[in-house]
Amino acid sequence: MLRQRVAALVAEASDGRLTPEEVLAADCSLTALGLTSLGYIRLIDAIEGTFGFDIELDGNLDTLDGLVEHLSRLAGRPS
């Protein structure tokens, strides 16, 4: 469920360049998928607003799985 929700946020941040399905199926970085630096900032803002966590821009946050793992750690639950 968390993975699907984050994929939807990535798609929204991409200004229609990506669909949630494309994000879920991809095995590469969000940058390689075409998420721009502005899109990445929008994504972090959306994640913070949706989940209520402050996201530090360090670590493996340029992949869907990296984001989901990071959010799971912040929430104290397994990914």
Protein Blocks (a to p, Z undefined) as FASTA:
>chain_A
ZZmmmmmmmmmmnnomacfklmmmpccdfklnopafklmmmmmmmmmmmnopacdfedjf
kbfklmmmmmmmmnopaZZ
